[in-house]
């Protein structure tokens, strides 16, 4: 009887401890996690050799990492972990000489899909129907005082 209890206790401990190592538990919602600096193609296209640090900071934002040993290098790191998918990581490095921008290296998206003015926008074609709702038609009929402008 004692051996059965020990075996049951060891089995229970193994099962419970193995649940902690599972990366994805089925049925559990996981949020999207975005960290770092979003760098778009539009931002990179605005950079010109000879720009000051303040001008680069205005265009790109503050860098996530400033190299302690090399003050002429700024690192912009971006990471996106969707709740159900693979992690996307990018790093862009900006270099300066004599406090002037000289070059940029790293992975920059080809299309600025993350720009706020195009995110979530949809192209609609065709005629827009002139269908007003019932309450709007009633309101228009009550407030129509014969002004035919």
C-alpha positions in Angstrom: 0.0 0.0 0.0 2.9 2.4 0.8 4.6 1.7 -2.5 1.4 2.5 -4.4 1.1 5.8 -2.5 4.7 6.7 -3.3 4.2 5.8 -6.9 1.0 7.8 -7.1 2.7 10.8 -5.4 5.7 10.7 -7.7 3.4 10.4 -10.8 1.3 13.3 -9.6 4.4 15.5 -9.1 5.8 14.6 -12.5 2.5 15.4 -14.2 2.1 18.7 -12.4 5.7 19.8 -13.0 5.5 18.9 -16.7 2.4 21.2 -17.1 4.7 24.2 -16.2 7.0 23.4 -19.1 4.3 23.5 -21.8 4.8 26.6 -23.9 1.3 26.7 -25.4 -1.7 25.4 -23.4 -4.7 24.7 -25.7 -7.6 27.0 -25.3 -5.7 29.8 -23.4 -5.8 33.2 -25.0 -2.4 34.9 -25.4 -2.1 38.6 -26.2 0.1 40.1 -28.8 3.3 41.7 -27.3 5.0 44.5 -29.1 8.2 45.9 -27.7 10.8 48.4 -28.9 10.9 51.0 -31.6 8.8 50.7 -34.8 11.1 51.8 -37.7 9.3 52.2 -41.0 10.7 52.7 -44.5 9.2 56.2 -44.5 11.4 57.1 -41.4 14.5 55.7 -43.0 13.9 57.6 -46.2 13.8 60.9 -44.4 17.4 60.4 -43.1 20.1 62.3 -44.9 23.9 62.2 -44.3 25.1 65.1 -42.2 21.9 65.3 -40.0 22.5 66.2 -36.3 21.6 63.8 -33.5 18.6 65.9 -32.6 17.3 65.7 -36.2 17.8 61.9 -36.3 16.0 61.6 -32.9 13.1 63.8 -34.3 12.7 61.4 -37.3 13.4 58.1 -35.7 12.5 58.6 -32.0 14.8 57.9 -29.1 16.9 54.8 -29.5 16.2 51.8 -27.3 19.9 51.1 -26.8 22.7 53.5 -26.7 26.1 51.8 -26.8 28.1 52.7 -23.7 31.4 52.0 -25.3 30.6 53.6 -28.6 28.6 56.9 -28.3 28.5 57.1 -32.1 26.0 54.2 -32.4 22.3 54.0 -31.7 20.4 50.7 -31.8 16.7 50.6 -32.5 15.3 47.2 -31.6 11.8 45.9 -32.4 10.1 42.7 -31.3 6.6 41.5 -32.0 5.3 38.3 -30.5 1.8 37.5 -31.8 -0.4 35.4 -29.4 -0.5 32.6 -32.0 2.5 32.8 -34.2 6.3 33.2 -34.5 8.2 36.1 -33.1 9.3 38.9 -35.4 12.5 40.7 -34.5 14.3 43.6 -36.2 17.3 45.7 -35.3 18.3 48.9 -37.0 21.6 50.6 -36.1 22.4 54.3 -36.8 26.0 55.5 -37.0 27.4 58.9 -36.4 30.8 60.6 -37.0 31.5 63.9 -35.4 27.9 64.1 -34.1 26.6 63.8 -37.7 24.6 61.0 -39.2 26.6 58.9 -41.6 24.9 55.5 -42.3 22.3 53.1 -41.2 22.3 49.3 -41.1 19.8 46.6 -40.2 16.5 45.2 -41.3 13.9 47.7 -42.4 10.5 46.6 -43.8 10.2 47.2 -47.6 6.7 48.7 -47.2 5.7 50.9 -44.2 2.8 48.6 -43.2 3.0 49.8 -39.6 2.5 53.5 -40.4 -0.5 54.7 -38.4 -2.2 56.5 -41.2 -2.5 53.4 -43.3 -3.0 50.8 -40.6 -6.6 49.4 -40.8 -7.5 51.5 -43.9 -9.6 49.9 -46.6 -10.0 50.9 -50.2 -13.7 51.1 -51.2 -14.8 51.4 -54.8 -18.2 51.9 -56.3 -21.1 54.3 -55.7 -22.0 55.3 -52.2 -25.7 54.6 -51.6 -27.9 57.5 -50.6 -29.8 55.5 -48.1 -30.7 57.4 -45.0 -32.1 55.7 -42.0 -35.8 56.0 -40.8 -35.1 58.5 -38.0 -33.0 60.7 -40.3 -35.8 60.8 -42.9 -38.3 61.7 -40.2 -36.0 64.5 -38.9 -35.4 65.8 -42.4 -39.2 65.9 -43.1 -39.8 67.7 -39.7 -37.1 70.3 -40.3 -37.7 70.9 -44.0 -39.3 74.4 -44.0 -39.4 74.8 -47.8 -35.8 76.0 -48.3 -34.9 74.7 -51.7 -31.3 75.8 -51.8 
